[in-house]
């Protein structure tokens, strides 16, 4: 008996030692297992709004709920065509904007109207924008309009239940409130509203299900519900809004984001879905994986715009063929059949000869002064137009048939009554002013008439005399071709040439930036 007890004690001690070792071993496993658990938890928590985990290379699109049908369809097409994942997060335009303001995450924001795009721009959240479609608010009722609702006033009748979108969350709600506030009619209507919903789709669904008798939605929303019909409102009808896409500054993949944005905004891709689903699409660009533009530009602009164009090409994933030359030569090329997508002039006087090729509403980009340059020290003391008429001088000017500067120079000489005298001294007449600078620096010319923008880069080797007389300022303009298949892209190029950074480039190159149309 004693032996059995002793054996039992030994077994128990061995079991205790084994249990202790197991516990110790288990404790060592806790650390790596805990790390794994934390990593899994972090992964689960790293979600974008909407609760979906996003892979590092996916594009994240925050889209107004009312734009869901065409955006979903286009994203599906894009993923099939290119295999690029698109993560779509939906909500009210205002709700999404508030999330973006806090999170500073994502690649694209699509708002149901431009007011939210303006707010996003004011808050420094967005870069490029692309218009997609137009829509306006209407009163939605069930098919057949059983309550006989014909106007906004009918929404306040006894027995009429109304749903509206929350003005703080949804674009249609904000527009409704802003419009009726100005008319003094928001407060009495809001007091009769049965329910405020977070999105325009929620309002439409309530009307469809009969939870309410009417709601205010977009005309495009009604077209997506065969159970509904639209009632026009004189107060709401004029408020046509543009569905707009914006590239977020937070995007880590801006070129990829712009590529999908161009696909969504393309007339033969995404905009087909917008049209089929009841929206009124804008005039979009033709789709191209790598779009190509042709830019005709006066040679004087090159030093100011070339860096911006290169940066634009890289960001957009586009190619721009630049043709720099005297505007007279460029006009001749266009008259002979050359068709650029955009035209950046040396001076606006060279727009009228080809105005029929371009849209109305040219933009004045910059201006630069016409000056006289002489070799360093100005040995012949040439400072005014009249000085150019002195006998025996060697003068260089640009060709008036090929160059804006040449035409402006001869106009100035004619107005001063000295054209013939000066032309007797002209020994060099070139297509562009750049060709005159080296001859002046070396003393081969006593003086030349150029733009300050030409002379600015060589001012350490030249004497520069501004004319400061009427007609001695050239204004550079930007025009978009009527036949361009990529007008939206050209518009973004225009905006890239009108930034604060580009203004600095203009100033450094001897121009004064202008932003007037």
C-alpha positions, 0 to 999 in steps of 0.5 A: 500500500505504501509503495502504491502511494509512493508511486502515486506521489511520483506520478503526480510530481511528474504530471506537475512538472509536465504541466508547468513546462507546458504552461511555460511553453504556452506562455512563450507562444502567447507573444507571437500569437498576440502579435498576429492577433494585433496585426489582424485587428489592425487590418480589420480596422484599416477600412475605408468608409463603408466598411470594406478593406481596400488593397494598396493598389485599388482606387478608392472612389467616394461617390454621391449615392444618386450617381451609383447606377452609372458609376457601378456599371462603368467601374465594372466595365473598367475592371473587366477591360483593364483588371484595375480594382475600383473600390466604390463608397457611396453616401450623401455628397455632404456626408462624404465631403465631411469624411474626406475633410477628416480622413484626407484619404481616397482618390476620387470624389463625385458630387451630385452638384458643384456646390460641394466641389466648391467647398472641397476646393475651398478646403484644399481637398481637390485638384482636377475636376471633370463634369459628368452630367446635368440634372435638376430637382423635381417632385417625385410621386407614385405613378398616376400621381394619386394625390394630385400633387402639382406644385410645392404648395401641394406638399403642405396640404393635409394628408400629404406625407413628404420625405426630403433629403437631409440638407446636411448630408445630401446634395438634393437636400442642400439645394432644396433648402437653399432654394426655398430659404431664399423664397421664405418657404423652407420653414413651413415645408420643413415643418410638414416633412414626415422624414428626412433621409440621408440620400436621394435614393432613400427619398425615392424608395420611400415614395416608391414603397408608399411610405410617403406621398411625395419627395424632392429628388433629381429628375435623373433619379425619377427616371430610374424608378418605373413606379415613379413620375416627376412633377415639375416645379417652377421654383426648382426647375431653373436649378440645373446642377452638374454632377462633377468628379474631382481628383483628391489631393490625397490620392497616392495614384493621381495618374491612375485616378485620372485615367479612370476619371477620363474613362468615366467621363468619356462619351464612348465609355462611362457617359453611355451609362449615364445616358442609358440610365436617365441622366443628361451627360455632358459633351465628353472626350473620346476615350483613349488610354493615352490621349494625344493633343496637338498644341500650336504655340507662339515661340515666345511662350516656350520658356514659360510653359514648357515645364508645366506641359511636361508635368501635365503630360506625366500626371495625366498620362497623356502626350502633347505634341508642341509646335512652337513657331511664329504665329504668322507661320502657325496661322499659315499652317492652320489655313493649309489644313493644320488642326491643333487641339489648342492654340496659344498665341504670341498676341491676340491679334493672331486669333481673328484670321483662324477664329472659325476653327476655335470655340468662342471665349478665348482666355488671356493668359499673359502679357509681355512688353516689346523692347529694344535690345542692344549689346552690353553697354549700348555703344550706339545709345539706342533706346527709342523707336526714333533712335532706330531710324538713325542712318547707318545702324544695323537693326534686326526685327522679325518677319511681319508675315511669320511673326506676331512681333514683326507685325506689331513692330511694323505697326508701331513704326508706322504709327510713329511715321518712321517705318521706311527709315527704320526698314532701310537699317534692317539687315536681319529679318527672322521668323522668331525673336530668339534668333536675333538675340545672339547676333545682338550679344555678339555685336553683329547687330546694333539693336533688335526689337524683341519681347522682354520675355525673349530678352529676359534669359540673356539680360546679363549680356544685353541692354534692355530699353522698354518702349512703354508706348501704346501698342507695345504690349503683346497679350498671349491667349489660349483657344480650344479647337472646335473639332478637338476630340479631347476638349475636357483634357484641353480644358485641364491643360488650360487650368494647369497653365493658370495655377499660382505656380505657373504664374510664378513661371510666367513672371520669371520668364518676363511675362505678367500673368493674366486670368481674364476671358 
